[in-house]
Amino acid sequence: MPSIDPTSLGPRETARLLLSVVVPRPIGWASTVGADGTPNLAPYSFFNAVQSNPPMVMLSIARRHGRLKDTLRNIQETGEFVINIADETLAEAMMISSGEYDYGVNELALAKLATAPSVAVAPPRVALAPAALEVTLTQLVPLSETGYTLVIGRVCYFHVRDDLLRANGLVDAQRLRPLARLGGDEFATIGHVFEMARPTV
């Protein structure tokens, strides 16, 4: 088994190795609105849950050509965002929204996505998303030696399609069919799902 020192690799090689090892990664499809009302929609695979009580999630957002991405700019201006969960049927629309468009381009319109109003935040939800989280910003953490900012927010509303929620409070992952990010241009969907009980200690 080769052992690889990341400092011996170039930035691209390191990124390709890391992002093809840390898989699958959930995709946070973030909808935001700027202080001037400009909407934005973009997917991020540096996304995950942080804790459950209170419920919190994180996005890690890079600068684009040295300037803020629209998502981060909007979150800084308003303190609000929505994480939409993309399923297999929304894959093409999600990819359209991933382009590096100029500020002011409405990716929701570009991808021909209908929206639904949120309850507690201004950014709309993707109407066809099987689940969505309304989030209010709690903390921005610039990551030293990088152009990335860690965005941490508190979930103030959950939206879950009614056929996905089980009586035990869990979402049925096989019905949700979320997209996941792999390395390069590769994506994955939910395959075999199984249960294992934690040991009683």
KEVEX-834930 format. One record per atom (N, C-alpha, C): residue number from 0; residue in one letter; atom name; y, x, z. Coordinates in steps of 0.2 Angstrom, whole numbers, always signed. Layout:
REM residues N
 resi resn name     v     u     w
  NUM    a   CA     Y     X     Z
...
***
This chain:
REM residues 201
 resi resn name     v     u     w
    0    m    N    -6    +4    +0
    0    m   CA    +0    +0    +0
    0    m    C    +6    +4    +0
    1    p    N   +11    +4    -5
    1    p   CA   +17    +8    -5
    1    p    C   +21    +6    +0
    2    s    N   +25   +11    +3
    2    s   CA   +30   +10    +8
    2    s    C   +37   +12    +4
    3    i    N   +42    +7    +4
    3    i   CA   +48    +8    +0
    3    i    C   +54    +8    +5
    4    d    N   +58   +14    +4
    4    d   CA   +64   +14    +8
    4    d    C   +69   +11    +3
    5    p    N   +72    +6    +6
    5    p   CA   +77    +2    +2
    5    p    C   +83    +7    -1
    6    t    N   +85   +12    +3
    6    t   CA   +90   +16    +1
    6    t    C   +88   +21    -5
    7    s    N   +82   +21    -7
    7    s   CA   +80   +24   -13
    7    s    C   +80   +20   -19
    8    l    N   +82   +14   -18
    8    l   CA   +83    +9   -24
    8    l    C   +90    +8   -25
    9    g    N   +91    +5   -31
    9    g   CA   +98    +3   -33
    9    g    C   +99    -4   -30
   10    p    N  +105    -7   -30
   10    p   CA  +106   -13   -27
   10    p    C  +102   -19   -31
   11    r    N  +101   -19   -37
   11    r   CA   +98   -24   -41
   11    r    C   +90   -23   -39
   12    e    N   +87   -17   -39
   12    e   CA   +80   -17   -37
   12    e    C   +79   -19   -30
   13    t    N   +83   -17   -26
   13    t   CA   +82   -20   -19
   13    t    C   +83   -27   -18
   14    a    N   +88   -30   -22
   14    a   CA   +88   -38   -22
   14    a    C   +82   -41   -25
   15    r    N   +79   -38   -30
   15    r   CA   +74   -41   -34
   15    r    C   +67   -41   -29
   16    l    N   +67   -35   -26
   16    l   CA   +61   -34   -21
   16    l    C   +62   -39   -15
   17    l    N   +67   -39   -12
   17    l   CA   +68   -43    -6
   17    l    C   +67   -51    -8
   18    l    N   +70   -53   -13
   18    l   CA   +70   -60   -15
   18    l    C   +63   -62   -18
   19    s    N   +59   -58   -20
   19    s   CA   +52   -59   -22
   19    s    C   +47   -59   -16
   20    v    N   +49   -56   -11
   20    v   CA   +45   -55    -5
   20    v    C   +46   -61    +0
   21    v    N   +53   -62    +1
   21    v   CA   +55   -68    +6
   21    v    C   +55   -74    +2
   22    v    N   +49   -77    +1
   22    v   CA   +48   -83    -2
   22    v    C   +43   -88    +1
   23    p    N   +43   -94    +0
   23    p   CA   +48   -98    -4
   23    p    C   +54   -99    +0
   24    r    N   +60   -99    -3
   24    r   CA   +66  -101    +1
   24    r    C   +69  -108    -1
   25    p    N   +70  -111    +4
   25    p   CA   +73  -118    +3
   25    p    C   +80  -117    +0
   26    i    N   +82  -123    -4
   26    i   CA   +88  -122    -8
   26    i    C   +93  -127    -5
   27    g    N   +99  -125    -3
   27    g   CA  +104  -129    +0
   27    g    C  +109  -130    -6
   28    w    N  +109  -137    -8
   28    w   CA  +113  -139   -14
   28    w    C  +119  -141   -11
   29    a    N  +125  -137   -10
   29    a   CA  +130  -139    -6
   29    a    C  +136  -142   -11
   30    s    N  +138  -148    -8
   30    s   CA  +144  -152   -11
   30    s    C  +149  -151    -6
   31    t    N  +155  -149    -9
   31    t   CA  +161  -148    -5
   31    t    C  +167  -151    -9
   32    v    N  +173  -152    -6
   32    v   CA  +179  -154    -9
   32    v    C  +185  -150    -6
   33    g    N  +189  -147   -10
   33    g   CA  +194  -143    -8
   33    g    C  +200  -147    -5
   34    a    N  +205  -144    -2
   34    a   CA  +210  -147    +1
   34    a    C  +214  -151    -4
   35    d    N  +214  -149   -10
   35    d   CA  +218  -153   -15
   35    d    C  +213  -158   -19
   36    g    N  +207  -159   -16
   36    g   CA  +203  -165   -18
   36    g    C  +198  -163   -24
   37    t    N  +198  -156   -26
   37    t   CA  +194  -153   -31
   37    t    C  +187  -153   -28
   38    p    N  +182  -157   -32
   38    p   CA  +175  -157   -30
   38    p    C  +171  -151   -32
   39    n    N  +166  -149   -29
   39    n   CA  +162  -143   -31
   39    n    C  +154  -145   -29
   40    l    N  +150  -142   -33
   40    l   CA  +143  -143   -31
   40    l    C  +139  -136   -34
   41    a    N  +136  -133   -29
   41    a   CA  +132  -127   -31
   41    a    C  +126  -126   -26
   42    p    N  +121  -123   -29
   42    p   CA  +115  -122   -25
   42    p    C  +115  -115   -22
   43    y    N  +112  -114   -16
   43    y   CA  +111  -108   -12
   43    y    C  +104  -107   -10
   44    s    N  +101  -102   -11
   44    s   CA   +94  -101    -8
   44    s    C   +94   -96    -2
   45    f    N  +100   -94    +0
   45    f   CA  +101   -91    +7
   45    f    C  +103   -97   +11
   46    f    N   +99  -101   +13
   46    f   CA  +100  -107   +16
   46    f    C   +94  -109   +21
   47    n    N   +96  -111   +27
   47    n   CA   +90  -113   +32
   47    n    C   +93  -117   +38
   48    a    N   +88  -119   +42
   48    a   CA   +90  -122   +48
   48    a    C   +91  -117   +53
   49    v    N   +95  -118   +58
   49    v   CA   +97  -113   +63
   49    v    C   +94  -115   +70
   50    q    N   +95  -121   +71
   50    q   CA   +93  -124   +78
   50    q    C   +92  -131   +77
   51    s    N   +89  -135   +82
   51    s   CA   +88  -142   +81
   51    s    C   +92  -146   +86
   52    n    N   +95  -143   +92
   52    n   CA   +98  -147   +97
   52    n    C  +104  -143   +99
   53    p    N  +110  -145   +97
   53    p   CA  +112  -149   +91
   53    p    C  +109  -147   +84
   54    p    N  +108  -151   +80
   54    p   CA  +105  -148   +73
   54    p    C  +110  -144   +69
   55    m    N  +108  -138   +67
   55    m   CA  +113  -134   +64
   55    m    C  +110  -130   +58
   56    v    N  +113  -129   +53
   56    v   CA  +111  -126   +47
   56    v    C  +116  -120   +45
   57    m    N  +113  -116   +41
   57    m   CA  +117  -110   +38
   57    m    C  +117  -109   +31
   58    l    N  +122  -107   +28
   58    l   CA  +122  -104   +21
   58    l    C  +125   -97   +21
   59    s    N  +122   -93   +17
   59    s   CA  +125   -86   +16
   59    s    C  +128   -86    +9
   60    i    N  +135   -85    +9
   60    i   CA  +138   -86    +2
   60    i    C  +142   -79    +0
   61    a    N  +140   -77    -6
   61    a   CA  +143   -70    -8
   61    a    C  +150   -72   -11
   62    r    N  +154   -66   -12
   62    r   CA  +160   -67   -16
   62    r    C  +158   -66   -23
   63    r    N  +162   -69   -28
   63    r   CA  +161   -68   -35
   63    r    C  +166   -64   -38
   64    h    N  +164   -58   -41
   64    h   CA  +169   -54   -44
   64    h    C  +175   -52   -39
   65    g    N  +173   -52   -33
   65    g   CA  +178   -50   -28
   65    g    C  +182   -56   -25
   66    r    N  +181   -62   -27
   66    r   CA  +185   -67   -24
   66    r    C  +180   -73   -21
   67    l    N  +183   -77   -17
   67    l   CA  +179   -82   -14
   67    l    C  +176   -87   -19
   68    k    N  +169   -88   -18
   68    k   CA  +166   -94   -22
   68    k    C  +169  -100   -20
   69    d    N  +169  -105   -24
   69    d   CA  +173  -112   -23
   69    d    C  +170  -115   -17
   70    t    N  +163  -114   -16
   70    t   CA  +160  -118   -10
   70    t    C  +163  -115    -4
   71    l    N  +164  -108    -3
   71    l   CA  +166  -105    +3
   71    l    C  +174  -107    +4
   72    r    N  +177  -107    -2
   72    r   CA  +185  -108    -2
   72    r    C  +186  -115    +1
   73    n    N  +182  -120    -1
   73    n   CA  +182  -127    +1
   73    n    C  +180  -128    +8
   74    i    N  +175  -125   +10
   74    i   CA  +173  -125   +17
   74    i    C  +178  -122   +22
   75    q    N  +181  -117   +20
   75    q   CA  +187  -114   +24
   75    q    C  +193  -119   +24
   76    e    N  +194  -122   +19
   76    e   CA  +200  -126   +19
   76    e    C  +199  -133   +23
   77    t    N  +193  -135   +22
   77    t   CA  +192  -142   +25
   77    t    C  +187  -142   +31
   78    g    N  +183  -137   +32
   78    g   CA  +178  -137   +37
   78    g    C  +172  -142   +37
   79    e    N  +171  -144   +30
   79    e   CA  +165  -149   +29
   79    e    C  +161  -147   +23
   80    f    N  +155  -149   +23
   80    f   CA  +151  -149   +17
   80    f    C  +145  -153   +18
   81    v    N  +141  -155   +12
   81    v   CA  +135  -158   +12
   81    v    C  +130  -154    +9
   82    i    N  +124  -154   +12
   82    i   CA  +118  -151   +10
   82    i    C  +114  -156    +7
   83    n    N  +113  -156    +0
   83    n   CA  +108  -160    -3
   83    n    C  +102  -157    -5
   84    i    N   +96  -160    -4
   84    i   CA   +90  -157    -5
   84    i    C   +88  -159   -13
   85    a    N   +87  -154   -17
   85    a   CA   +85  -156   -24
   85    a    C   +77  -156   -24
   86    d    N   +75  -162   -28
   86    d   CA   +68  -162   -29
   86    d    C   +66  -160   -36
   87    e    N   +60  -161   -38
   87    e   CA   +58  -159   -45
   87    e    C   +62  -162   -50
   88    t    N   +64  -169   -49
   88    t   CA   +67  -173   -54
   88    t    C   +74  -170   -55
   89    l    N   +77  -167   -51
   89    l   CA   +84  -164   -51
   89    l    C   +85  -157   -53
   90    a    N   +79  -154   -55
   90    a   CA   +79  -147   -56
   90    a    C   +84  -145   -61
   91    e    N   +84  -148   -67
   91    e   CA   +89  -147   -72
   91    e    C   +96  -147   -70
   92    a    N   +98  -153   -67
   92    a   CA  +104  -154   -65
   92    a    C  +107  -149   -60
   93    m    N  +102  -147   -55
   93    m   CA  +103  -141   -50
   93    m    C  +105  -135   -54
   94    m    N  +101  -133   -59
   94    m   CA  +103  -127   -63
   94    m    C  +109  -127   -67
   95    i    N  +111  -133   -69
   95    i   CA  +118  -134   -73
   95    i    C  +123  -132   -68
   96    s    N  +122  -135   -62
   96    s   CA  +128  -134   -56
   96    s    C  +128  -127   -54
   97    s    N  +123  -123   -56
   97    s   CA  +123  -116   -53
   97    s    C  +127  -111   -57
   98    g    N  +130  -113   -62
   98    g   CA  +134  -109   -67
   98    g    C  +141  -106   -63
   99    e    N  +143  -101   -65
   99    e   CA  +149   -98   -62
   99    e    C  +156  -101   -65
  100    y    N  +157  -107   -64
  100    y   CA  +163  -110   -68
  100    y    C  +169  -109   -64
  101    d    N  +175  -110   -68
  101    d   CA  +181  -109   -65
  101    d    C  +182  -114   -59
  102    y    N  +187  -112   -55
  102    y   CA  +189  -117   -50
  102    y    C  +192  -123   -53
  103    g    N  +190  -129   -51
  103    g   CA  +193  -135   -54
  103    g    C  +188  -139   -58
  104    v    N  +182  -135   -61
  104    v   CA  +177  -138   -64
  104    v    C  +173  -142   -60
  105    n    N  +171  -149   -62
  105    n   CA  +168  -153   -57
  105    n    C  +160  -153   -60
  106    e    N  +156  -149   -56
  106    e   CA  +149  -148   -58
  106    e    C  +145  -155   -57
  107    l    N  +147  -159   -53
  107    l   CA  +144  -166   -52
  107    l    C  +145  -170   -59
  108    a    N  +151  -169   -62
  108    a   CA  +152  -173   -68
  108    a    C  +148  -169   -74
  109    l    N  +148  -162   -73
  109    l   CA  +145  -158   -79
  109    l    C  +138  -159   -79
  110    a    N  +135  -160   -73
  110    a   CA  +127  -162   -73
  110    a    C  +126  -169   -73
  111    k    N  +131  -173   -74
  111    k   CA  +130  -180   -75
  111    k    C  +126  -183   -69
  112    l    N  +129  -181   -63
  112    l   CA  +126  -184   -57
  112    l    C  +131  -189   -53
  113    a    N  +128  -195   -52
  113    a   CA  +131  -200   -48
  113    a    C  +132  -198   -41
  114    t    N  +137  -200   -38
  114    t   CA  +138  -198   -31
  114    t    C  +137  -204   -26
  115    a    N  +136  -203   -20
  115    a   CA  +136  -208   -15
  115    a    C  +141  -206    -9
  116    p    N  +145  -210    -6
  116    p   CA  +149  -208    -1
  116    p    C  +146  -206    +5
  117    s    N  +149  -201    +9
  117    s   CA  +146  -198   +15
  117    s    C  +149  -203   +21
  118    v    N  +147  -202   +27
  118    v   CA  +149  -206   +32
  118    v    C  +154  -203   +36
  119    a    N  +154  -197   +38
  119    a   CA  +158  -193   +42
  119    a    C  +162  -187   +39
  120    v    N  +160  -186   +33
  120    v   CA  +164  -180   +30
  120    v    C  +166  -182   +23
  121    a    N  +171  -179   +20
  121    a   CA  +174  -181   +14
  121    a    C  +170  -179    +8
  122    p    N  +166  -173    +7
  122    p   CA  +162  -172    +1
  122    p    C  +157  -178    +0
  123    p    N  +156  -180    -6
  123    p   CA  +151  -185    -7
  123    p    C  +144  -182    -7
  124    r    N  +139  -186    -7
  124    r   CA  +132  -184    -8
  124    r    C  +130  -185   -15
  125    v    N  +125  -181   -17
  125    v   CA  +121  -182   -24
  125    v    C  +117  -189   -23
  126    a    N  +119  -194   -26
  126    a   CA  +116  -200   -25
  126    a    C  +108  -200   -26
  127    l    N  +105  -196   -30
  127    l   CA   +98  -196   -32
  127    l    C   +95  -191   -27
  128    a    N   +98  -187   -23
  128    a   CA   +95  -182   -19
  128    a    C   +91  -186   -14
  129    p    N   +84  -184   -13
  129    p   CA   +80  -188    -8
  129    p    C   +82  -187    -1
  130    a    N   +86  -182    +1
  130    a   CA   +88  -181    +7
  130    a    C   +95  -177    +7
  131    a    N   +99  -178   +12
  131    a   CA  +106  -175   +12
  131    a    C  +108  -174   +19
  132    l    N  +112  -169   +21
  132    l   CA  +114  -168   +28
  132    l    C  +122  -167   +27
  133    e    N  +125  -171   +31
  133    e   CA  +132  -170   +32
  133    e    C  +134  -165   +37
  134    v    N  +138  -160   +36
  134    v   CA  +139  -155   +40
  134    v    C  +146  -153   +41
  135    t    N  +148  -151   +48
  135    t   CA  +154  -149   +49
  135    t    C  +154  -142   +52
  136    l    N  +159  -138   +49
  136    l   CA  +159  -131   +51
  136    l    C  +160  -129   +58
  137    t    N  +155  -124   +60
  137    t   CA  +156  -122   +67
  137    t    C  +158  -115   +68
  138    q    N  +156  -111   +63
  138    q   CA  +157  -104   +63
  138    q    C  +157  -100   +56
  139    l    N  +161   -96   +55
  139    l   CA  +161   -91   +49
  139    l    C  +160   -84   +51
  140    v    N  +155   -81   +49
  140    v   CA  +153   -74   +51
  140    v    C  +153   -69   +45
  141    p    N  +158   -65   +44
  141    p   CA  +158   -61   +38
  141    p    C  +153   -55   +40
  142    l    N  +148   -54   +35
  142    l   CA  +143   -49   +36
  142    l    C  +145   -42   +34
  143    s    N  +145   -38   +39
  143    s   CA  +148   -31   +38
  143    s    C  +145   -27   +32
  144    e    N  +148   -23   +29
  144    e   CA  +146   -19   +23
  144    e    C  +144   -23   +17
  145    t    N  +145   -30   +17
  145    t   CA  +143   -34   +11
  145    t    C  +149   -38   +10
  146    g    N  +149   -42    +4
  146    g   CA  +154   -47    +2
  146    g    C  +151   -54    +4
  147    y    N  +146   -54    +9
  147    y   CA  +144   -61   +11
  147    y    C  +147   -64   +17
  148    t    N  +147   -70   +17
  148    t   CA  +150   -74   +23
  148    t    C  +144   -79   +25
  149    l    N  +142   -78   +32
  149    l   CA  +137   -83   +35
  149    l    C  +141   -89   +37
  150    v    N  +139   -95   +34
  150    v   CA  +142  -101   +36
  150    v    C  +138  -105   +40
  151    i    N  +140  -107   +46
  151    i   CA  +135  -110   +51
  151    i    C  +139  -117   +52
  152    g    N  +135  -122   +52
  152    g   CA  +138  -129   +53
  152    g    C  +133  -134   +57
  153    r    N  +136  -139   +60
  153    r   CA  +132  -144   +64
  153    r    C  +131  -150   +59
  154    v    N  +125  -152   +59
  154    v   CA  +123  -158   +55
  154    v    C  +126  -164   +59
  155    c    N  +130  -168   +56
  155    c   CA  +133  -174   +60
  155    c    C  +129  -181   +57
  156    y    N  +126  -180   +51
  156    y   CA  +123  -186   +48
  156    y    C  +117  -184   +44
  157    f    N  +111  -187   +45
  157    f   CA  +106  -186   +40
  157    f    C  +105  -192   +36
  158    h    N  +103  -191   +29
  158    h   CA  +102  -196   +25
  158    h    C   +95  -195   +22
  159    v    N   +90  -199   +23
  159    v   CA   +83  -198   +20
  159    v    C   +81  -205   +17
  160    r    N   +79  -204   +11
  160    r   CA   +76  -209    +7
  160    r    C   +71  -213   +11
  161    d    N   +71  -220   +11
  161    d   CA   +67  -223   +16
  161    d    C   +59  -222   +15
  162    d    N   +57  -221    +9
  162    d   CA   +50  -220    +8
  162    d    C   +47  -213   +10
  163    l    N   +52  -209   +13
  163    l   CA   +50  -202   +15
  163    l    C   +49  -201   +22
  164    l    N   +52  -205   +26
  164    l   CA   +52  -205   +33
  164    l    C   +45  -208   +36
  165    r    N   +41  -204   +40
  165    r   CA   +35  -207   +43
  165    r    C   +37  -210   +49
  166    a    N   +32  -213   +52
  166    a   CA   +33  -217   +59
  166    a    C   +34  -212   +64
  167    n    N   +31  -206   +63
  167    n   CA   +32  -200   +68
  167    n    C   +38  -196   +68
  168    g    N   +43  -198   +64
  168    g   CA   +49  -195   +63
  168    g    C   +49  -189   +58
  169    l    N   +44  -187   +55
  169    l   CA   +43  -182   +51
  169    l    C   +44  -184   +44
  170    v    N   +48  -180   +39
  170    v   CA   +48  -182   +32
  170    v    C   +42  -179   +29
  171    d    N   +39  -184   +25
  171    d   CA   +33  -182   +21
  171    d    C   +35  -177   +15
  172    a    N   +33  -171   +16
  172    a   CA   +35  -165   +12
  172    a    C   +32  -166    +5
  173    q    N   +26  -169    +4
  173    q   CA   +23  -170    -2
  173    q    C   +27  -176    -6
  174    r    N   +30  -181    -3
  174    r   CA   +34  -186    -6
  174    r    C   +41  -183    -8
  175    l    N   +43  -179    -3
  175    l   CA   +50  -176    -4
  175    l    C   +50  -171   -10
  176    r    N   +45  -167   -11
  176    r   CA   +44  -163   -17
  176    r    C   +50  -159   -18
  177    p    N   +52  -155   -13
  177    p   CA   +58  -151   -13
  177    p    C   +57  -145   -18
  178    l    N   +62  -142   -21
  178    l   CA   +62  -136   -25
  178    l    C   +63  -130   -20
  179    a    N   +60  -125   -22
  179    a   CA   +60  -119   -18
  179    a    C   +62  -113   -22
  180    r    N   +65  -108   -20
  180    r   CA   +67  -102   -24
  180    r    C   +62   -97   -23
  181    l    N   +60   -93   -28
  181    l   CA   +56   -87   -28
  181    l    C   +60   -81   -31
  182    g    N   +57   -76   -33
  182    g   CA   +61   -71   -36
  182    g    C   +63   -72   -43
  183    g    N   +68   -68   -46
  183    g   CA   +70   -69   -53
  183    g    C   +72   -76   -54
  184    d    N   +70   -78   -60
  184    d   CA   +71   -85   -62
  184    d    C   +66   -90   -60
  185    e    N   +61   -88   -55
  185    e   CA   +56   -92   -53
  185    e    C   +57   -97   -48
  186    f    N   +55  -103   -48
  186    f   CA   +55  -108   -43
  186    f    C   +48  -111   -41
  187    a    N   +48  -114   -36
  187    a   CA   +41  -117   -34
  187    a    C   +42  -124   -31
  188    t    N   +37  -128   -31
  188    t   CA   +36  -134   -28
  188    t    C   +31  -134   -23
  189    i    N   +31  -140   -19
  189    i   CA   +26  -140   -13
  189    i    C   +19  -141   -16
  190    g    N   +14  -136   -14
  190    g   CA    +7  -137   -16
  190    g    C    +3  -140   -10
  191    h    N    -2  -136    -8
  191    h   CA    -7  -138    -3
  191    h    C    -3  -138    +4
  192    v    N    -3  -144    +7
  192    v   CA    -1  -145   +14
  192    v    C    -6  -146   +19
  193    f    N    -6  -142   +24
  193    f   CA   -11  -143   +29
  193    f    C    -8  -142   +36
  194    e    N   -12  -144   +41
  194    e   CA   -10  -144   +48
  194    e    C   -14  -139   +52
  195    m    N   -10  -136   +57
  195    m   CA   -13  -131   +62
  195    m    C   -10  -133   +68
  196    a    N   -14  -133   +74
  196    a   CA   -11  -135   +80
  196    a    C    -9  -128   +84
  197    r    N    -3  -128   +87
  197    r   CA    -2  -122   +91
  197    r    C    -7  -121   +97
  198    p    N    -8  -115  +100
  198    p   CA   -13  -115  +105
  198    p    C    -9  -117  +112
  199    t    N   -13  -120  +116
  199    t   CA   -10  -122  +123
  199    t    C   -11  -116  +127
  200    v    N    -5  -114  +130
  200    v   CA    -5  -108  +135
  200    v    C    -3  -110  +142
***
